[in-house]
Amino acid sequence: MNLQLFFLRLAVLVKAKMAVLLAVLFFAVLWPLSAKAETPTSIDMKLLVISAEGTEPVFAGITSILNQIGVPYDTLIARQTPLTPQTLSDGLGAGRYQGILLTTGNLAYEASPGVYESALTAAQWQMLWQYQADFRVRQVTLYTYPGGAPDNYGLNVIGAADTNSTPLQASLTATGKQLFSYLNTANPIAIKNAWTYLATPVSATNPVPLLTTANGYAIASIYTYPDGRQNLTITTDGNPELTHTLLLGYGVVNWVSKGFFLGERKIYLNAQPDDLLIADDLWDPLRLSDQTGREYRMTGNDYTKLITWQNALRASNTNTAQIRLEMPFNGAGASGIYPNDTLTAAVRKNPNQFKWVNHTYEHELLTAISYADALTQLSNNHKVAQQLKFQLYFKDSMIQPEISGLGNPEFLRAAKDFGIRYILSDTSQPGWKNPSPNAGFYSTYEPSILIIPRYPTNLYYNVSTPAEWMSEYNYFYAPGGLFPTWDRALSYSEILDKESEMWLRYLLKYDLNPVMFHQSNLRAYDNKNSLLGDLINVTLNKFNSMYKLPIRSPSQHEAGVLMAARMAYNASGVSGRILLGTTNTIALKTVNPVKVPLTGISYGSTTESYGGQTISTVPLGANGAVAIPAPAW
C-alpha cells in the first residue's frame, strides 16, 4: 500500500429552513492502489442503506418506502458503525446485499462548526465500489451534490433551486419512462419543498438522464463506470411526505434490486360511509351546532344517484375500474321505523352495487354491552343482510359504532363466538395507529380477532351539503376557530383540495387502511353529486395525473386477510439468497409459516400481474425452504 495524498472537496447541504451551506475540506488518507477482487457465488436478497448520521430527511424517506413495500434491508450509520469488508461479504464469494442506497452523494456530516467531512474514508469508498464491481450490485445516491469528492457522478453542477415557493417541473426522458413506467409519463413531476441541485451531464451519452427540467438539468440520471458499476443519481432532497419522493421511490427500489425482490406494492382505496339505513345528526350553519334536532337519512334518490356516480367513476379510467364503496349498515333502519322510507326499497332493488359490512342492528355502543346483547346486535343485523340479499358481504367482519368495545371482553367474546374475525380501531386515538405499514393488532382478549386501523377524516359525520361542510370546517380551522390553521376561511374547492391531499398520501404509500365517512356524506345535494363523491373525484384526479396503476378496493374482510398476511410476513423470519451459477436460483427459507410476496418473479400457482410486473405468492411452512429459478444477474 503506497502513501498518497488525496485532496477531496466535499460540499454538503445543511438545512436551516431549506438554506444551503457549502464547505470544502482537504484531508490526507491512505488509499490502496488496488483492492482484492472477489468471485461472487451468492447474494442475499437484502438492501443496505448507508447514512452519515441517520438524521437526513431522505434517510427517513427511503426507509419509509422500503417498509411500505416490505423489502428487507439493513441500515448502516457510518459515524456510528464503520464500514468493513465483512459488512459487505464473507470474503469467500457470499455477498450480503442486493443493492446499495446512500442517503447523500458524499455522506458528509459537520465534524466541527463549519467543517464538513465524509463519514466514509477514502479506503471505505474504494471498498464499497469494489464490492459493487465484483458482485455487479447497483447503487443509488438519493440526494446528491454532484461535485467534488468522492465523485461527481458524471454531472456538472450549475447551481441550485429552492423549490419552497416555486415548484420545479421535471419530465421523464425516454429511458426514465421505462424505469418509472408505473407513472403517468404524460405529465411532469413537480419538485416542491426540497432543495435541488441543478446539474448537466458531462457528456451526451453518459450519464443517461431519467428526469430533466426544460433547461436540461438532470434531476435523476444513471452513470455507468468503466468497471461496470452503475449509480442512479438524484439531485433533489426528499422525505416521507414529499410527493416526488413517493412517486420516484418504487422505481428507485425496483432499479437497485434489478427488478426482483422480496415484498410487493399495490394501491388501495376503501371508503366506508357508516350508518347506512339510519339517520345522522346534522350541523346547523346558523347555530354552529349539531345539537339542534336537524338530522339526515339518505333517500332512495340519493342511493340511486350514488350508483350512477360509482358506475361513472369505474368507467372513467382503468385505474378506478375496481372501486366499490363498502356500506356499514344498521338494519334497524329497514324495519319500518322511518315513515315514507324510500331508501330501503332502493337498497332492496339494487343490493349488490356496493359492499356491505355489519355495523350492529341499532348502532349500539359496545363499551359496556353484555355478551347476550352484543350477540343479539350482531345476529339481528346479519338477518337483515340475508333479507336484503347482500352478496358482497362477509359475516366475519364488523365495524363497531364509534369504534367502541375494544376494551370490553364481553363484546369481544360475543364477536368471536358469532364468527367475527375483523374489527376496527381509530388511528386518531392513542395507541391505535398501525405498528408498521399495513399491520394491525390481534385483540389481547380474543387473539382470533384482528383489529384493523382505520383513518378518520375531516369530512365530518354531520354534514351533507357543501354549505354545512364549509361552515363546520371553518368553525374549526379558520382564523378565530377552535384550531386556527389557515389564514382565511376556505371555500368548498379549497377544502376539497386540502383534504384530498391527505387521502392522496394514503394511496401513494400503498396504505391498506380503510377510511371513515358517514351516510350523510352521500346525500345528492344537487340531485347528482355528494360530498364523498366530490372528495373521491378530486383525490383520484390527482392520483390519475401521477399514476397509471389500478386501484384495488378491498372489502374489510379482504383487507383483514391482506393485513394478516403482511403481519405473518413481518414475523416469519423469511430470507432470500440469489445463488449464482450457470443458472441462477433464489433460495427462500423461513422460520415461521408465511406466504412470501416475491416481485418480479413468476413461480407457483399464485401469481398476478400488477403495474407491468409479476408478483408471486410463495407459501412456506415452518422452517420451510424452496428453490426458485432466478433471472440473470
LUMLUM-612011 format. One line per field, with one value per residue (C-alpha): residue in three letters; x, y, z; residue number from 0. Coordinates in Angstrom, 2 decimals, m for minus. Each point is the difference from the previous one (the first is absolute). Layout:
<atoms>
res = ala	...;
px = X	...;
py = Y	...;
pz = Z	...;
n = NUM	...;
</atoms>
This chain:
<atoms>
res = met	asn	leu	gln	leu	phe	phe	leu	arg	leu	ala	val	leu	val	lys	ala	lys	met	ala	val	leu	leu	ala	val	leu	phe	phe	ala	val	leu	trp	pro	leu	ser	ala	lys	ala	glu	thr	pro	thr	ser	ile	asp	met	lys	leu	leu	val	ile	ser	ala	glu	gly	thr	glu	pro	val	phe	ala	gly	ile	thr	ser	ile	leu	asn	gln	ile	gly	val	pro	tyr	asp	thr	leu	ile	ala	arg	gln	thr	pro	leu	thr	pro	gln	thr	leu	ser	asp	gly	leu	gly	ala	gly	arg	tyr	gln	gly	ile	leu	leu	thr	thr	gly	asn	leu	ala	tyr	glu	ala	ser	pro	gly	val	tyr	glu	ser	ala	leu	thr	ala	ala	gln	trp	gln	met	leu	trp	gln	tyr	gln	ala	asp	phe	arg	val	arg	gln	val	thr	leu	tyr	thr	tyr	pro	gly	gly	ala	pro	asp	asn	tyr	gly	leu	asn	val	ile	gly	ala	ala	asp	thr	asn	ser	thr	pro	leu	gln	ala	ser	leu	thr	ala	thr	gly	lys	gln	leu	phe	ser	tyr	leu	asn	thr	ala	asn	pro	ile	ala	ile	lys	asn	ala	trp	thr	tyr	leu	ala	thr	pro	val	ser	ala	thr	asn	pro	val	pro	leu	leu	thr	thr	ala	asn	gly	tyr	ala	ile	ala	ser	ile	tyr	thr	tyr	pro	asp	gly	arg	gln	asn	leu	thr	ile	thr	thr	asp	gly	asn	pro	glu	leu	thr	his	thr	leu	leu	leu	gly	tyr	gly	val	val	asn	trp	val	ser	lys	gly	phe	phe	leu	gly	glu	arg	lys	ile	tyr	leu	asn	ala	gln	pro	asp	asp	leu	leu	ile	ala	asp	asp	leu	trp	asp	pro	leu	arg	leu	ser	asp	gln	thr	gly	arg	glu	tyr	arg	met	thr	gly	asn	asp	tyr	thr	lys	leu	ile	thr	trp	gln	asn	ala	leu	arg	ala	ser	asn	thr	asn	thr	ala	gln	ile	arg	leu	glu	met	pro	phe	asn	gly	ala	gly	ala	ser	gly	ile	tyr	pro	asn	asp	thr	leu	thr	ala	ala	val	arg	lys	asn	pro	asn	gln	phe	lys	trp	val	asn	his	thr	tyr	glu	his	glu	leu	leu	thr	ala	ile	ser	tyr	ala	asp	ala	leu	thr	gln	leu	ser	asn	asn	his	lys	val	ala	gln	gln	leu	lys	phe	gln	leu	tyr	phe	lys	asp	ser	met	ile	gln	pro	glu	ile	ser	gly	leu	gly	asn	pro	glu	phe	leu	arg	ala	ala	lys	asp	phe	gly	ile	arg	tyr	ile	leu	ser	asp	thr	ser	gln	pro	gly	trp	lys	asn	pro	ser	pro	asn	ala	gly	phe	tyr	ser	thr	tyr	glu	pro	ser	ile	leu	ile	ile	pro	arg	tyr	pro	thr	asn	leu	tyr	tyr	asn	val	ser	thr	pro	ala	glu	trp	met	ser	glu	tyr	asn	tyr	phe	tyr	ala	pro	gly	gly	leu	phe	pro	thr	trp	asp	arg	ala	leu	ser	tyr	ser	glu	ile	leu	asp	lys	glu	ser	glu	met	trp	leu	arg	tyr	leu	leu	lys	tyr	asp	leu	asn	pro	val	met	phe	his	gln	ser	asn	leu	arg	ala	tyr	asp	asn	lys	asn	ser	leu	leu	gly	asp	leu	ile	asn	val	thr	leu	asn	lys	phe	asn	ser	met	tyr	lys	leu	pro	ile	arg	ser	pro	ser	gln	his	glu	ala	gly	val	leu	met	ala	ala	arg	met	ala	tyr	asn	ala	ser	gly	val	ser	gly	arg	ile	leu	leu	gly	thr	thr	asn	thr	ile	ala	leu	lys	thr	val	asn	pro	val	lys	val	pro	leu	thr	gly	ile	ser	tyr	gly	ser	thr	thr	glu	ser	tyr	gly	gly	gln	thr	ile	ser	thr	val	pro	leu	gly	ala	asn	gly	ala	val	ala	ile	pro	ala	pro	ala	trp;
px = 0.00	1.54	m0.51	m1.90	m1.35	m3.57	m1.63	m3.72	m2.41	m3.28	m3.14	m2.96	m3.41	m0.72	m3.68	m1.26	m3.32	1.31	3.12	3.25	3.50	2.87	3.40	3.26	2.36	3.35	1.29	2.67	m0.79	1.64	m1.48	0.69	1.29	m2.28	m2.50	m0.24	m2.72	m2.53	m1.78	m3.71	m1.88	m3.12	m1.70	m2.51	m3.33	0.39	0.87	2.48	m0.85	3.06	m0.43	2.54	m1.94	m3.48	m1.61	m0.30	m3.63	0.69	1.12	m3.46	m1.44	1.68	m0.41	m3.69	m0.39	1.87	m2.22	m3.12	1.02	1.40	3.48	2.59	2.78	2.73	1.11	3.54	0.52	3.56	0.93	m1.00	0.97	3.02	m0.47	2.24	0.53	m1.98	m2.95	m0.32	1.01	1.53	3.13	m0.64	m2.56	m3.17	m1.27	m2.27	m1.90	m1.92	0.25	1.47	m1.79	1.92	m2.01	2.31	2.64	2.89	m1.36	1.28	m0.60	1.05	3.17	0.40	m1.72	0.23	2.21	m1.43	1.44	m1.16	m1.11	1.89	3.75	1.51	0.86	m3.61	m1.28	2.38	m1.19	m3.63	0.72	2.01	m2.93	m2.36	2.37	0.67	m3.63	m1.55	m2.07	m1.62	0.14	m2.33	1.01	m3.28	0.92	3.11	2.24	1.78	3.29	3.25	0.76	m0.53	m1.67	m1.85	m2.18	0.51	m1.59	1.07	m1.55	m1.47	m1.96	m2.81	m3.72	m2.13	m3.36	m1.98	m1.89	0.49	m0.14	2.47	m1.65	1.92	m0.95	1.00	2.26	m0.52	2.21	m1.71	m3.39	1.20	1.45	m3.00	m2.56	m2.66	m0.19	m2.24	2.91	m2.09	0.25	3.04	1.02	m0.13	3.00	m1.17	1.23	3.39	3.36	1.12	3.40	m0.02	2.52	0.58	1.55	3.70	m0.59	m2.81	0.04	1.03	m1.76	m3.41	m2.55	m3.26	m1.72	0.85	m1.19	m0.78	3.49	1.65	0.87	0.15	m1.92	0.40	2.54	1.92	3.80	1.93	3.66	2.78	m0.03	m3.72	m1.36	m3.17	m1.32	m3.48	0.51	m2.75	0.85	m3.07	m0.67	m2.85	m1.99	m2.85	m2.73	1.31	m1.91	3.05	1.64	m3.07	m0.32	3.63	0.48	m1.31	1.97	3.19	m0.51	m0.94	3.05	2.55	m1.42	0.21	m3.75	m0.55	m0.20	m1.86	m3.11	m2.72	m2.03	m3.55	m2.26	m3.06	m3.15	m2.83	m2.49	m2.46	m2.96	m1.44	m3.66	m1.73	m3.77	m0.12	0.25	2.90	m0.11	0.62	2.11	m2.00	1.98	m2.10	0.34	3.43	m1.11	m1.24	m2.23	m2.96	m2.05	0.98	0.80	0.36	m0.67	0.71	m2.93	m0.60	0.93	3.33	0.72	m0.88	2.13	2.89	m0.19	0.10	3.05	1.85	m0.68	1.32	3.09	0.72	m0.39	2.07	3.51	1.61	1.57	m3.44	m1.86	0.01	m1.13	m3.14	m1.16	m0.53	m3.16	m0.03	m3.72	m2.39	m2.90	m2.44	m0.38	m1.67	m2.55	m2.64	1.03	0.37	m3.21	m0.01	3.15	1.23	3.55	m0.75	m1.93	2.89	2.49	m2.24	m0.22	3.79	1.70	3.25	1.26	1.97	1.79	m1.61	1.34	m1.75	m0.27	m2.36	m3.77	m0.75	3.36	0.46	3.15	2.09	2.06	m1.98	m2.42	m0.70	0.90	m3.64	m0.87	3.08	m0.87	m3.55	1.24	2.23	m2.53	m2.91	2.08	1.24	m3.63	m0.65	2.97	m1.63	m3.44	1.38	2.02	3.41	2.50	3.07	m0.06	2.11	m1.41	3.49	0.39	m1.59	0.46	m0.69	m2.17	2.38	2.76	m1.09	0.53	3.70	0.47	m3.21	0.73	m3.72	m0.57	3.15	m0.99	m3.41	1.62	2.35	m2.83	m2.10	2.89	1.45	3.69	0.51	m0.92	1.41	1.99	0.17	3.49	m0.73	m0.19	3.20	1.57	m2.11	2.09	1.51	3.05	1.60	m1.28	m3.13	0.17	m2.66	m0.53	m1.31	m2.36	1.56	m3.40	m0.82	3.17	m2.04	m1.32	2.17	m0.40	0.45	0.98	m2.34	0.60	m2.45	m0.43	m1.03	m3.09	m2.10	m2.84	m2.48	0.25	m1.92	0.45	2.93	m1.42	m0.15	3.51	1.49	m1.71	1.27	3.45	0.60	m1.51	3.00	2.82	m0.61	1.48	m1.82	m1.04	0.57	3.18	1.06	2.10	m0.58	0.36	m3.62	m3.26	0.30	m2.40	m1.48	2.53	2.86	m1.23	m0.21	3.55	1.36	m1.79	0.71	3.73	m0.18	m1.89	2.40	2.86	m1.73	m0.19	3.60	1.18	m1.82	m2.06	m2.54	m1.96	m3.67	m1.18	m2.99	m2.96	m3.75	m3.20	m0.89	3.04	m1.81	m2.90	m0.55	0.13	m0.64	m1.89	3.24	3.12	0.88	2.70	1.73	m0.27	1.54	2.87	0.70	m0.13	2.54	2.28	m0.07	0.47	3.27	0.93	m0.80	2.14	2.97	m0.53	m1.22	m0.54	m3.31	m1.48	m1.10	m3.15	0.02	m2.91	0.77	0.20	2.46	2.03	0.14	1.30	2.66	0.96	0.29	2.23	2.25	0.28	0.90	2.60	1.52	0.22	1.11	3.75	m0.03	3.19	1.05	3.33	0.91	2.25	2.17	1.04	m0.64	m3.66	m0.87	m2.30	m1.82	0.18	m2.84	m0.21	m2.09	m0.36	m3.77	m2.75	m0.41	m1.23	2.98	m0.70	2.64	m0.02	1.47	m0.12	m2.55	m0.18	m2.65	m3.76	m0.65	1.27	m1.44	1.02	m0.04	1.54	1.68	1.77	m0.75	m0.53	0.12	m1.23	2.09	m1.35	2.50	m0.63	1.94	3.73	m0.88	2.28	m0.41	2.22	m1.38	1.50	1.50	0.68	3.44	2.08;
py = 0.00	3.37	3.29	2.38	3.42	0.52	3.39	m0.59	2.88	m0.69	2.04	m0.73	1.43	1.23	0.79	2.97	0.78	m1.52	2.16	m1.41	0.21	m1.40	m0.73	m1.32	m2.22	m1.43	m3.05	m2.63	m3.71	m3.31	m1.30	m3.52	m0.21	m3.00	m2.05	m3.76	m1.12	m2.59	m2.58	0.07	m3.23	1.36	3.25	0.52	1.52	3.01	3.66	2.13	3.61	2.02	3.32	2.35	0.67	m1.43	3.43	0.89	0.47	m2.14	m2.83	m0.02	0.24	m3.09	m2.17	0.92	m1.19	m3.24	m0.62	0.66	m2.52	m2.52	m0.21	m1.38	2.48	0.93	3.48	1.09	3.33	0.62	2.33	m2.68	m3.25	m0.30	m1.50	m3.08	m2.71	m2.37	2.40	m0.68	m3.63	m2.99	0.34	m3.38	1.06	0.39	3.54	1.40	2.63	0.05	3.80	3.04	3.28	3.04	2.79	2.62	m0.06	0.66	m1.14	3.19	1.28	3.04	m1.14	3.33	3.34	0.86	m2.99	m2.93	m3.44	m3.21	m2.69	m2.49	0.08	m0.21	m3.64	m0.73	1.65	m2.18	m3.07	0.83	0.50	m3.23	m1.94	1.50	m0.82	m3.58	m0.90	2.12	1.83	3.33	3.17	2.97	3.37	1.47	3.65	0.88	3.01	m1.18	1.78	m0.56	m3.14	m2.83	0.24	2.35	m2.86	1.23	3.40	3.66	2.11	3.23	1.29	m0.81	0.69	0.59	m1.48	1.10	2.75	m0.97	m3.71	m1.32	m1.89	m3.01	m2.47	m3.61	m0.78	m3.03	m2.07	1.50	m1.02	m3.59	0.03	1.79	m1.64	m0.02	3.81	2.03	0.99	2.54	2.41	1.58	m0.70	3.05	0.33	2.04	0.81	m1.52	1.60	m1.17	0.13	0.92	m1.95	m1.02	m3.23	0.12	m1.76	m0.75	m3.74	m0.49	0.54	m0.78	2.57	m1.37	3.15	3.42	3.59	2.13	1.51	m3.39	m0.50	m3.70	m0.49	m3.78	m1.85	m3.28	0.09	m3.07	m0.39	m1.69	m2.96	m0.60	1.63	2.06	2.80	1.55	3.61	2.25	3.65	1.02	m0.54	m2.16	m1.09	m2.44	2.55	1.69	m0.97	m0.37	m2.30	m2.23	0.04	m0.91	m2.33	m3.21	0.45	0.58	m3.17	m2.03	1.22	m0.55	m3.52	m0.73	m0.50	m2.81	0.09	m1.22	2.11	1.57	3.14	0.72	3.04	m0.32	2.02	m1.05	2.74	m1.04	2.39	m1.19	m0.14	m1.08	m0.34	2.28	3.80	2.20	3.33	3.03	3.10	3.23	2.78	2.68	m1.29	m1.60	m3.19	m3.51	m0.11	1.89	m3.02	0.07	m3.40	m1.68	m3.50	m0.91	m0.29	m2.47	2.73	0.55	m3.72	m0.11	3.08	m1.58	m3.07	2.23	1.84	m3.23	m1.50	3.14	m0.05	m3.63	0.67	3.19	m1.48	m3.42	1.07	0.27	m2.87	m2.16	2.61	m0.85	1.65	m2.16	0.83	m0.54	m0.52	0.07	m2.29	1.63	2.76	m2.45	m1.19	2.67	2.54	2.73	1.22	0.42	m2.14	m0.02	m1.08	m3.57	m0.63	1.37	m2.21	m3.03	0.72	0.38	m1.76	m0.94	3.25	0.43	m2.11	m0.31	m0.43	m0.50	3.16	m1.52	m0.02	3.15	1.82	m1.16	1.18	m2.96	1.49	m1.70	m2.23	m3.50	m3.19	m0.79	3.47	0.16	m3.35	1.21	3.17	m2.00	m2.76	2.33	2.05	m3.14	m1.04	3.34	m0.69	m3.30	1.58	2.71	m2.63	1.61	m2.05	2.22	m0.58	m2.01	m1.21	0.05	3.81	2.85	3.68	0.97	3.14	2.84	m2.67	m1.07	m3.27	m0.56	m0.28	m1.90	m3.73	m0.86	1.62	m1.57	m3.45	0.38	1.19	m2.98	m2.45	1.60	m0.50	3.50	0.06	3.60	3.18	3.54	2.50	3.78	1.23	3.39	m1.67	m0.58	m3.40	m0.99	1.07	m2.74	m1.41	m0.30	0.52	m2.05	m1.76	m0.04	m1.58	m3.31	0.55	m0.77	m1.29	m2.07	m0.68	m1.40	3.52	2.31	3.73	2.01	3.67	2.40	3.65	2.71	3.03	3.64	m0.86	m0.08	m2.40	2.87	1.79	m0.70	3.15	2.22	2.84	m2.21	m1.33	3.46	1.37	m2.72	m0.27	3.73	m0.06	m2.15	1.19	3.60	2.98	0.26	m3.66	m2.63	m1.21	2.91	m1.44	1.98	3.73	0.30	m1.88	m2.54	m0.47	m3.39	m0.61	0.95	m2.42	m2.76	0.81	m0.15	m3.17	m1.81	0.56	m2.05	m2.84	0.14	m0.71	m3.20	m1.12	0.92	m1.96	m3.20	0.34	m2.77	1.74	0.78	3.60	1.12	2.02	0.05	m0.49	3.69	0.67	m1.90	2.41	1.02	3.65	1.28	m3.10	m1.37	0.47	m0.86	1.26	m3.38	m0.34	3.46	m0.83	m3.31	1.68	2.66	m2.55	m2.34	2.80	0.76	m3.67	m0.62	2.96	m1.70	m3.74	m2.67	m2.77	m1.72	0.84	m3.04	0.44	m2.75	m0.67	0.04	m3.79	0.13	2.74	m2.17	m2.97	2.21	1.61	m3.36	m1.22	3.05	m0.49	m3.66	1.03	2.51	m2.65	m2.90	0.45	m0.59	0.53	m0.34	m0.63	0.16	m2.98	0.88	m2.61	m1.23	0.48	2.24	m1.06	1.80	m1.96	1.00	m1.20	0.95	m0.63	0.47	m0.87	2.71	0.85	1.83	2.84	m0.08	2.81	m0.45	m3.81	m2.39	m3.15	m2.37	0.05	3.39	2.70	3.27	2.91	3.47	3.12	m2.02	m2.34	m3.50	m0.53	m3.56	m1.10	m2.94	m1.99	m1.41	m1.99	0.31	m0.36	m0.35	0.47	0.11	0.58	2.23	0.76	3.48	2.50	0.72	2.13;
pz = 0.00	m1.03	1.77	m2.24	0.78	m1.15	m0.04	0.32	m0.29	1.85	m0.40	2.23	0.53	3.53	0.42	1.95	m1.57	m3.22	m0.09	m1.35	1.39	m2.07	1.49	m1.38	1.96	m1.07	1.79	m0.48	m0.04	m0.71	m3.26	m1.24	m3.53	m0.53	1.95	m0.08	m2.40	1.13	m2.15	0.93	0.72	1.69	1.03	2.79	m1.08	2.25	m0.52	1.93	0.81	1.02	1.79	1.53	3.22	m0.50	0.25	m3.70	m1.09	m3.05	2.31	1.53	m3.51	m1.43	3.11	0.06	m3.60	0.70	3.02	m2.05	m2.66	2.47	m1.49	2.47	0.70	2.45	0.92	0.68	1.77	m1.10	2.87	2.49	m1.75	m2.28	m3.43	m0.25	m2.61	2.25	m0.17	m3.71	m0.44	1.73	m2.15	m1.62	m2.60	2.08	m0.39	2.66	m2.02	m3.26	m0.28	1.73	0.75	1.27	1.59	m1.50	m2.70	2.35	3.40	1.55	3.53	2.02	1.76	1.80	m0.45	m3.68	m0.83	m1.96	m0.56	m1.64	2.42	m2.19	m0.43	m3.45	0.68	0.95	m3.19	m1.98	1.93	m0.79	m3.68	m0.18	1.44	m2.56	m2.85	1.15	0.75	m2.77	2.63	m0.82	2.11	0.48	1.42	1.16	0.57	m1.89	m0.29	m3.17	0.46	1.86	1.93	m0.16	m3.40	m2.33	m1.31	m3.56	0.64	m0.08	2.76	m1.36	2.98	2.42	0.40	3.07	m0.98	3.06	m1.76	m3.65	m0.83	m2.54	m2.87	m1.30	m2.73	m0.53	m2.93	m2.24	2.33	3.05	m1.36	m0.14	3.50	1.54	m2.27	2.73	m0.08	m2.29	m2.19	m1.92	2.94	1.63	3.59	2.25	2.33	2.98	3.52	m0.67	m0.75	m3.42	m1.65	m3.68	m2.05	m3.59	m1.36	m0.77	m3.32	m2.40	0.70	3.64	2.35	m1.45	1.25	1.42	1.25	m1.42	0.15	m3.04	0.35	m0.28	3.66	0.89	3.24	m0.31	m2.14	m0.24	m0.24	m1.21	1.02	m2.00	2.42	m0.65	3.16	m0.30	2.20	m0.12	1.03	1.38	0.60	2.02	3.69	1.24	3.03	0.74	m0.81	m3.15	m3.11	m2.23	2.57	0.00	m3.79	m0.68	2.97	m1.49	m3.22	1.99	2.05	m3.07	m1.96	2.77	0.52	m3.75	m0.21	2.52	3.79	3.07	0.63	m2.12	m0.48	m1.08	0.20	2.26	0.60	2.32	0.97	2.70	0.53	3.33	1.06	m3.19	0.58	3.07	0.45	1.15	1.81	m2.22	0.49	0.11	m1.75	1.74	3.55	m0.54	1.71	m0.80	3.07	m1.44	m1.01	m3.66	m1.47	m3.36	m1.28	m3.59	m2.38	m2.76	m2.45	1.78	m0.27	m3.68	m0.77	1.90	m2.21	m3.07	1.35	0.89	m3.42	m1.69	2.21	m0.82	m3.72	m0.04	0.35	0.13	3.30	1.62	m1.67	3.15	2.53	1.96	3.25	3.09	1.98	3.78	0.65	2.97	m0.80	2.42	m2.55	m2.38	2.57	m0.72	2.65	m2.64	m1.65	m3.78	m0.20	m3.59	0.86	1.05	m3.21	m2.07	1.85	m0.44	m3.74	m0.45	2.92	m1.70	m1.43	3.23	2.59	3.44	3.52	3.35	2.12	2.65	m0.30	2.00	0.02	3.57	1.77	1.09	2.82	2.77	m1.91	1.32	m1.81	m0.75	m1.25	m2.21	m1.52	m0.65	m1.73	m2.33	m0.69	m0.74	m2.40	m1.74	m0.53	m1.76	m2.29	m0.94	m0.46	m2.28	m1.90	0.44	m1.99	0.46	3.74	2.47	3.32	1.56	m0.17	1.92	0.82	3.59	0.46	0.90	m0.05	3.49	1.83	m0.51	3.75	0.76	0.33	m0.01	m3.38	m1.40	1.26	m1.63	m3.24	m0.04	0.67	m2.75	m2.43	m0.18	m0.94	m1.16	1.89	0.03	2.02	m0.46	m0.90	1.60	3.43	2.00	m0.55	m3.00	m2.98	m2.12	1.79	m3.45	m3.55	m0.76	3.37	2.71	3.41	1.27	2.91	3.37	1.17	m3.08	m2.05	m2.89	m0.68	m2.08	0.62	m3.20	0.49	m1.82	m0.87	1.07	m2.25	0.09	m2.04	3.14	0.82	0.33	m3.37	m3.18	m2.16	m0.98	2.14	3.10	m0.53	m0.62	3.12	2.33	m1.57	0.34	3.51	0.88	m2.26	m1.16	1.87	3.32	m0.19	2.64	m1.71	m2.25	m2.81	m3.20	m0.62	m1.18	m0.16	m2.80	m2.88	m0.85	m2.79	2.33	2.66	m2.60	m1.07	3.57	1.01	m3.26	0.56	3.18	m1.69	m2.94	2.42	1.09	m3.62	m0.77	3.07	m1.04	3.18	0.67	2.78	m0.68	0.33	2.07	m1.31	0.71	m1.94	0.29	m2.23	m2.79	m0.38	m3.62	1.04	m3.54	m1.13	m1.46	2.11	3.61	2.35	0.08	m3.77	m0.45	2.35	m1.73	m3.43	0.98	1.66	m2.98	m2.52	1.76	0.16	m3.66	m1.02	1.71	m0.31	m2.36	2.52	0.70	3.39	1.95	2.09	2.64	2.33	3.71	m0.09	m2.91	1.71	3.11	m1.97	m1.62	3.30	1.75	m2.84	0.31	3.76	m0.51	m2.59	2.43	2.71	m2.19	0.03	m3.75	m1.96	m3.60	m1.65	m3.67	m0.82	m2.98	m2.52	m3.49	0.86	2.91	2.82	2.80	3.25	2.33	3.58	3.00	3.70	0.39	m2.50	m2.63	m3.47	m1.47	m2.44	m2.73	m2.55	m3.47	0.12	m1.47	2.10	1.25	m0.32	1.61	m2.31	m1.23	m2.16	1.51	m1.45	m2.75	2.44	1.14	3.71	1.32	3.40	1.23	2.97	2.46	3.15	3.25	m0.68	m3.66	m3.00	m3.76	m3.04	m2.75	m3.44	m0.02	m2.81	m1.32	2.34;
n = 0	1	2	3	4	5	6	7	8	9	10	11	12	13	14	15	16	17	18	19	20	21	22	23	24	25	26	27	28	29	30	31	32	33	34	35	36	37	38	39	40	41	42	43	44	45	46	47	48	49	50	51	52	53	54	55	56	57	58	59	60	61	62	63	64	65	66	67	68	69	70	71	72	73	74	75	76	77	78	79	80	81	82	83	84	85	86	87	88	89	90	91	92	93	94	95	96	97	98	99	100	101	102	103	104	105	106	107	108	109	110	111	112	113	114	115	116	117	118	119	120	121	122	123	124	125	126	127	128	129	130	131	132	133	134	135	136	137	138	139	140	141	142	143	144	145	146	147	148	149	150	151	152	153	154	155	156	157	158	159	160	161	162	163	164	165	166	167	168	169	170	171	172	173	174	175	176	177	178	179	180	181	182	183	184	185	186	187	188	189	190	191	192	193	194	195	196	197	198	199	200	201	202	203	204	205	206	207	208	209	210	211	212	213	214	215	216	217	218	219	220	221	222	223	224	225	226	227	228	229	230	231	232	233	234	235	236	237	238	239	240	241	242	243	244	245	246	247	248	249	250	251	252	253	254	255	256	257	258	259	260	261	262	263	264	265	266	267	268	269	270	271	272	273	274	275	276	277	278	279	280	281	282	283	284	285	286	287	288	289	290	291	292	293	294	295	296	297	298	299	300	301	302	303	304	305	306	307	308	309	310	311	312	313	314	315	316	317	318	319	320	321	322	323	324	325	326	327	328	329	330	331	332	333	334	335	336	337	338	339	340	341	342	343	344	345	346	347	348	349	350	351	352	353	354	355	356	357	358	359	360	361	362	363	364	365	366	367	368	369	370	371	372	373	374	375	376	377	378	379	380	381	382	383	384	385	386	387	388	389	390	391	392	393	394	395	396	397	398	399	400	401	402	403	404	405	406	407	408	409	410	411	412	413	414	415	416	417	418	419	420	421	422	423	424	425	426	427	428	429	430	431	432	433	434	435	436	437	438	439	440	441	442	443	444	445	446	447	448	449	450	451	452	453	454	455	456	457	458	459	460	461	462	463	464	465	466	467	468	469	470	471	472	473	474	475	476	477	478	479	480	481	482	483	484	485	486	487	488	489	490	491	492	493	494	495	496	497	498	499	500	501	502	503	504	505	506	507	508	509	510	511	512	513	514	515	516	517	518	519	520	521	522	523	524	525	526	527	528	529	530	531	532	533	534	535	536	537	538	539	540	541	542	543	544	545	546	547	548	549	550	551	552	553	554	555	556	557	558	559	560	561	562	563	564	565	566	567	568	569	570	571	572	573	574	575	576	577	578	579	580	581	582	583	584	585	586	587	588	589	590	591	592	593	594	595	596	597	598	599	600	601	602	603	604	605	606	607	608	609	610	611	612	613	614	615	616	617	618	619	620	621	622	623	624	625	626	627	628	629	630	631	632;
</atoms>
